[in-house]
């Protein structure tokens, strides 16, 4: 017997018992209605229907009839077909969003999940492990940013690439995300410039202890006395750099990557994107606005902890800086390049002077003597520009 029919049988038996007690003057209508859990008016109405039609008059007229809210069979079949042919591998939640947005589906997520599980199209979710208390989010935007990279086959049929993501701890909003062949100092500077230029300087940056973020001792401790290029740049900007000691400590960014590996790959496939340049444009213009609208939360506090930085030339800070000594031919040797210093009104030559080589994320270079630039060069070391102060 179905559950609804069993409930009707119990209700019928209780009503007949109380009706008999009322007819024998053991109870009045108000007392009988209270014991039945209905109003006195409902008890009188049921009594009248029983007198007119017997037990049939008390049956729920909806029993045996299809619900008006029931999903039509043809739409249910269409849903199964769409999942198998176009959205295979999507989570039910992700699939449900596309059904509503792209296919005019008006039924709920719970029905969809249960129907797909019943049809054997998706498996039931495994039971979750023991609950772990999450670290509370920072209350304001800009109090802490997370940055990390995830190597994955983001583009269907292409080799694995690194996705560099920078997100806000307070809201979970992703401020920067792009694909690159290999994570490193250049990709970190590129991401930081994107965020700092648009939002300002955060109070802190939370990362793993990768070699481009920190130098570590043999015991695994962070060596603060010998900062990396990233550490030097953050210190120069006054941004605290926090290093995590385990993946669990970076749970917020790890969970974000779990979502991205599930959703972004499928969205790129649906859009027919197959190369890095097109993928980065799609991520920036299409995916991130939709992702943040779906997953970002409101911060606990009002306002922002970002610090505006008008007039700061981020290009000259978020770059590799290495000191060199000028050789006797007024050139600087840097790796495989020989950078010729052009004529300068500052001095006849720079032989034996200590200069700094700036290497930018795009591969170009510049030479600085103190605060002044004495030459700019392309990726091959050819003179591109000379900015000399009198």
C-alpha positions as CSV (number, residue, x, y, z in Angstrom):
1,X,0.0,0.0,0.0
2,X,1.3,3.4,-0.9
3,X,2.1,5.8,1.9
4,X,-0.7,8.3,1.1
5,X,-3.3,5.5,1.0
6,X,-2.1,4.2,4.3
7,X,-2.4,7.7,5.8
8,X,-5.9,7.9,4.5
9,X,-6.8,4.6,6.1
10,X,-5.5,5.7,9.5
11,X,-7.4,9.0,9.2
12,X,-10.6,7.2,8.3
13,X,-10.3,4.8,11.3
14,X,-9.6,7.7,13.8
15,X,-12.5,9.7,12.5
16,X,-15.0,6.8,12.7
17,X,-13.9,6.1,16.3
18,X,-14.4,9.7,17.4
19,X,-17.6,10.0,15.4
20,X,-19.0,7.0,17.4
21,X,-17.9,8.6,20.7
22,X,-19.6,11.9,19.7
23,X,-22.8,10.1,18.7
24,X,-22.8,8.3,22.1
25,X,-22.5,11.7,23.8
26,X,-19.1,10.7,25.2
27,X,-17.5,13.8,23.5
28,X,-18.8,17.0,22.1
29,X,-17.8,18.2,18.6
30,X,-15.1,20.6,19.9
31,X,-13.4,17.8,21.9
32,X,-13.7,15.3,19.0
33,X,-12.2,17.8,16.5
34,X,-9.3,18.6,18.9
35,X,-8.5,14.9,19.3
36,X,-8.6,14.5,15.5
37,X,-6.3,17.5,15.0
38,X,-8.8,19.5,12.9
39,X,-11.1,22.5,13.5
40,X,-14.7,22.0,14.8
41,X,-16.0,23.2,11.4
42,X,-14.0,20.6,9.6
43,X,-15.3,17.8,11.9
44,X,-18.9,19.0,11.2
45,X,-18.2,19.0,7.4
46,X,-16.7,15.4,7.5
47,X,-19.7,14.2,9.6
48,X,-22.1,15.6,7.0
49,X,-20.2,14.0,4.1
50,X,-20.1,10.7,5.9
51,X,-23.9,10.8,6.5
52,X,-24.5,11.6,2.8
53,X,-22.0,9.4,1.0
54,X,-20.5,7.0,3.6
55,X,-16.8,6.3,3.7
56,X,-16.4,7.2,0.0
57,X,-17.3,10.8,0.9
58,X,-14.3,11.0,3.2
59,X,-11.7,9.9,0.6
60,X,-9.3,12.4,-0.8
61,X,-10.4,13.1,-4.3
62,X,-6.8,13.7,-5.4
63,X,-5.8,10.0,-4.8
64,X,-5.1,8.1,-8.0
65,X,-4.9,11.3,-10.1
66,X,-1.7,12.7,-11.6
67,X,-0.5,15.9,-10.0
68,X,-1.0,19.1,-12.0
69,X,2.6,19.9,-11.2
70,X,3.9,16.6,-12.5
71,X,6.6,16.9,-15.2
72,X,5.2,15.7,-18.5
73,X,6.6,12.5,-19.8
74,X,8.0,14.1,-23.0
75,X,9.8,16.7,-21.0
76,X,11.3,14.1,-18.7
77,X,12.5,12.1,-21.7
78,X,13.9,15.3,-23.2
79,X,15.9,16.0,-20.0
80,X,17.4,12.5,-20.1
81,X,18.3,12.9,-23.8
82,X,19.9,16.4,-23.2
83,X,22.0,15.1,-20.4
84,X,23.3,12.0,-22.3
85,X,23.9,13.8,-25.6
86,X,25.2,17.3,-24.5
87,X,25.7,17.6,-20.8
88,X,27.3,14.3,-20.0
89,X,29.5,14.6,-16.8
90,X,27.8,17.8,-15.5
91,X,26.8,17.8,-11.9
92,X,23.0,17.9,-11.5
93,X,23.1,21.4,-10.1
94,X,25.2,22.7,-13.1
95,X,22.9,20.8,-15.5
96,X,19.8,22.3,-13.8
97,X,21.1,25.8,-14.3
98,X,21.6,25.2,-18.0
99,X,18.1,23.7,-18.3
100,X,16.6,26.9,-16.8
101,X,18.8,29.3,-18.8
102,X,18.9,27.6,-22.2
103,X,16.0,25.2,-22.4
104,X,13.1,26.8,-20.6
105,X,12.9,24.2,-17.9
106,X,10.6,25.3,-15.1
107,X,10.8,22.4,-12.6
108,X,12.9,22.1,-9.5
109,X,16.4,20.8,-8.8
110,X,15.2,18.1,-6.4
111,X,12.9,16.5,-9.0
112,X,15.7,16.6,-11.6
113,X,18.2,15.0,-9.2
114,X,15.8,12.2,-8.2
115,X,14.7,11.6,-11.7
116,X,18.2,11.3,-13.1
117,X,19.2,9.0,-10.3
118,X,16.1,6.8,-10.8
119,X,16.8,6.6,-14.5
120,X,20.4,5.6,-13.8
121,X,21.9,8.6,-15.6
122,X,23.8,9.9,-12.6
123,X,24.9,8.1,-9.5
124,X,23.9,8.9,-6.0
125,X,26.3,11.2,-4.2
126,X,28.6,9.4,-1.7
127,X,28.1,9.9,2.0
128,X,30.2,12.8,3.3
129,X,32.9,12.3,5.8
130,X,33.1,13.8,9.3
131,X,32.3,17.5,9.5
132,X,35.3,19.9,9.8
133,X,34.7,23.5,11.0
134,X,35.7,26.0,8.3
135,X,37.8,29.0,9.1
136,X,35.6,32.1,9.3
137,X,35.9,34.4,6.3
138,X,37.5,37.8,6.7
139,X,34.8,40.4,7.2
140,X,35.9,42.9,4.5
141,X,36.8,42.7,0.9
142,X,40.6,43.0,0.5
143,X,41.6,41.9,3.9
144,X,42.9,38.6,2.4
145,X,43.4,37.3,-1.1
146,X,44.1,33.7,-2.0
147,X,46.3,32.9,-5.0
148,X,47.0,29.4,-6.3
149,X,47.5,27.5,-9.5
150,X,45.9,24.2,-10.6
151,X,47.3,22.0,-13.3
152,X,44.6,20.2,-15.3
153,X,43.4,19.4,-18.8
154,X,41.3,22.5,-19.0
155,X,40.9,22.4,-22.8
156,X,39.5,19.2,-24.3
157,X,42.1,17.3,-26.3
158,X,44.9,19.7,-25.2
159,X,47.8,19.0,-22.8
160,X,47.5,20.0,-19.2
161,X,47.8,23.7,-18.4
162,X,48.0,25.8,-15.2
163,X,45.0,27.9,-14.2
164,X,46.1,30.8,-12.0
165,X,43.3,32.1,-9.8
166,X,43.3,35.0,-7.4
167,X,40.1,35.2,-5.2
168,X,38.9,37.2,-2.2
169,X,38.5,35.5,1.2
170,X,35.6,37.6,2.4
171,X,33.3,36.9,-0.6
172,X,34.8,34.1,-2.6
173,X,34.7,36.3,-5.7
174,X,37.4,35.4,-8.3
175,X,39.2,38.6,-9.3
176,X,41.6,37.1,-11.8
177,X,41.8,33.8,-13.6
178,X,43.8,32.8,-16.7
179,X,45.5,29.8,-18.3
180,X,49.2,29.6,-18.8
181,X,51.6,26.8,-19.8
182,X,53.5,26.8,-16.5
183,X,53.0,28.6,-13.1
184,X,55.8,30.8,-11.9
185,X,57.0,34.3,-11.0
186,X,55.8,35.8,-14.2
187,X,52.2,34.4,-13.9
188,X,52.1,35.6,-10.3
189,X,53.1,39.1,-11.2
190,X,50.5,39.1,-14.1
191,X,47.7,38.1,-11.7
192,X,48.7,40.5,-9.0
193,X,48.8,43.4,-11.5
194,X,45.3,42.6,-12.8
195,X,43.9,42.7,-9.3
196,X,45.9,45.6,-7.8
197,X,45.2,47.8,-10.8
198,X,41.5,47.3,-10.6
199,X,40.9,47.0,-6.8
200,X,43.9,48.4,-5.1
201,X,46.3,46.8,-2.6
202,X,44.9,44.1,-0.2
203,X,46.1,43.7,3.4
204,X,47.5,40.2,2.8
205,X,48.0,37.5,0.2
206,X,47.7,33.8,1.2
207,X,49.6,31.3,-1.0
208,X,51.2,27.9,-0.8
209,X,55.0,27.7,-0.2
210,X,55.9,27.1,-3.9
211,X,59.5,28.1,-4.9
212,X,58.4,31.3,-6.6
213,X,56.5,32.4,-3.5
214,X,59.0,31.5,-0.7
215,X,62.4,30.1,-0.1
216,X,62.3,27.4,2.6
217,X,64.9,25.8,4.9
218,X,65.6,22.1,4.9
219,X,63.2,21.7,7.8
220,X,60.5,23.2,5.6
221,X,60.3,26.5,7.4
222,X,59.9,29.7,5.4
223,X,63.1,31.7,5.2
224,X,62.0,35.3,5.6
225,X,65.5,36.6,5.4
226,X,65.9,35.6,1.7
227,X,62.7,36.7,0.0
228,X,61.8,35.6,-3.6
229,X,61.0,38.2,-6.3
230,X,57.4,37.9,-5.3
231,X,58.2,38.3,-1.6
232,X,60.3,41.4,-2.4
233,X,57.5,43.0,-4.5
234,X,54.9,42.4,-1.8
235,X,57.1,43.8,0.9
236,X,57.8,46.8,-1.3
237,X,54.0,47.3,-1.6
238,X,53.3,46.7,2.1
239,X,51.2,43.5,1.5
240,X,51.6,40.8,4.1
241,X,52.5,37.5,2.5
242,X,51.1,34.4,4.4
243,X,52.3,30.9,3.5
244,X,50.1,27.8,4.1
245,X,51.6,24.6,5.4
246,X,49.1,22.2,4.0
247,X,46.4,21.9,1.3
248,X,43.8,21.7,4.1
249,X,44.9,25.2,5.2
250,X,44.0,26.5,1.8
251,X,40.6,24.9,1.8
252,X,38.8,27.9,0.3
253,X,41.0,28.0,-2.8
254,X,41.0,24.2,-3.0
255,X,37.2,24.1,-3.0
256,X,37.1,26.8,-5.7
257,X,39.4,24.7,-7.9
258,X,37.1,21.7,-7.4
259,X,34.2,23.8,-8.7
260,X,36.3,25.2,-11.6
261,X,37.6,21.7,-12.6
262,X,34.0,20.5,-12.8
263,X,32.3,23.5,-14.4
264,X,34.9,25.5,-16.4
265,X,36.1,22.5,-18.5
266,X,32.5,21.8,-19.5
267,X,31.7,25.4,-20.3
268,X,34.8,25.7,-22.4
269,X,33.8,22.6,-24.3
270,X,30.2,23.8,-24.8
271,X,31.6,27.1,-26.2
272,X,33.9,25.2,-28.6
273,X,37.1,26.9,-27.2
274,X,40.3,25.1,-28.0
275,X,43.2,27.5,-27.5
276,X,44.7,29.4,-24.6
277,X,44.1,32.9,-26.0
278,X,40.4,32.3,-26.7
279,X,40.0,30.4,-23.4
280,X,41.4,33.4,-21.4
281,X,39.0,35.8,-23.2
282,X,36.1,33.5,-22.5
283,X,37.1,33.1,-18.8
284,X,37.5,36.9,-18.4
285,X,34.4,38.1,-20.3
286,X,31.9,35.2,-19.9
287,X,32.7,32.7,-17.3
288,X,33.9,34.8,-14.3
289,X,30.9,37.2,-14.3
290,X,28.6,34.2,-14.2
291,X,30.7,32.3,-11.7
292,X,30.8,35.2,-9.3
293,X,27.1,35.9,-9.6
294,X,26.5,32.2,-8.8
295,X,29.0,31.6,-6.0
296,X,30.2,34.8,-4.5
297,X,28.7,35.8,-1.1
298,X,28.2,39.1,0.6
299,X,30.9,40.1,3.1
300,X,30.1,40.1,6.8
301,X,31.1,43.8,7.1
302,X,30.5,47.0,5.1
303,X,33.2,48.8,3.2
304,X,36.5,47.6,1.7
305,X,40.1,47.0,3.0
306,X,41.6,47.6,-0.4
307,X,44.0,50.6,-0.5
308,X,43.9,52.8,-3.6
309,X,47.3,53.3,-5.3
310,X,47.0,56.2,-7.7
311,X,50.3,57.1,-9.3
312,X,52.1,53.9,-8.4
313,X,53.8,52.3,-11.4
314,X,53.1,48.6,-10.7
315,X,55.1,47.5,-13.7
316,X,58.3,48.6,-12.0
317,X,57.5,46.7,-8.8
318,X,55.8,43.6,-10.1
319,X,58.7,42.4,-12.1
320,X,62.0,40.5,-11.6
321,X,64.7,42.8,-10.3
322,X,68.4,41.6,-10.2
323,X,71.5,43.7,-9.6
324,X,74.4,43.6,-12.1
325,X,77.7,45.4,-12.6
326,X,78.3,47.2,-15.8
327,X,81.2,45.8,-17.8
328,X,84.1,47.7,-19.5
329,X,82.3,47.9,-22.8
330,X,79.4,49.8,-21.1
331,X,77.2,46.7,-21.4
332,X,75.3,44.6,-18.9
333,X,75.3,40.8,-19.2
334,X,72.0,39.3,-18.2
335,X,71.7,35.5,-18.8
336,X,72.0,35.1,-22.5
337,X,71.6,38.8,-23.4
338,X,74.0,41.6,-23.6
339,X,72.3,44.9,-22.9
340,X,74.1,47.9,-24.4
341,X,73.6,51.1,-22.3
342,X,72.8,54.0,-24.7
343,X,74.3,57.5,-24.4
344,X,73.1,59.4,-21.3
345,X,73.3,63.0,-20.2
346,X,73.8,61.7,-16.7
347,X,77.4,60.6,-17.2
348,X,79.8,59.7,-19.9
349,X,79.6,55.9,-19.1
350,X,78.4,53.5,-16.4
351,X,81.5,51.2,-16.4
352,X,81.7,49.4,-13.0
353,X,78.5,51.0,-11.8
354,X,75.9,48.8,-10.1
355,X,72.6,48.8,-11.9
356,X,69.3,46.9,-11.6
357,X,67.9,44.8,-14.4
358,X,64.1,44.8,-14.5
359,X,62.5,41.8,-16.3
360,X,58.8,42.3,-17.1
361,X,56.2,39.5,-17.5
362,X,56.1,40.1,-21.3
363,X,59.9,39.3,-21.5
364,X,61.1,42.9,-22.1
365,X,63.9,44.4,-19.9
366,X,64.9,47.7,-18.5
367,X,68.1,49.0,-16.7
368,X,67.9,51.3,-13.7
369,X,70.7,53.3,-12.1
370,X,69.2,54.3,-8.7
371,X,65.6,55.5,-9.3
372,X,66.3,56.4,-13.0
373,X,65.8,54.3,-16.1
374,X,68.8,54.4,-18.4
375,X,67.5,52.0,-21.1
376,X,64.7,49.8,-22.2
377,X,65.0,46.6,-24.3
378,X,62.8,44.1,-26.1
379,X,62.8,40.3,-25.4
380,X,65.9,39.9,-27.5
381,X,68.0,42.7,-25.9
382,X,67.6,45.2,-28.6
383,X,67.3,48.9,-27.5
384,X,63.7,49.9,-27.5
385,X,63.7,53.1,-25.5
386,X,66.1,55.2,-23.4
387,X,64.7,57.3,-20.6
388,X,67.4,59.5,-19.2
389,X,67.1,62.2,-16.6
390,X,69.3,65.2,-17.0
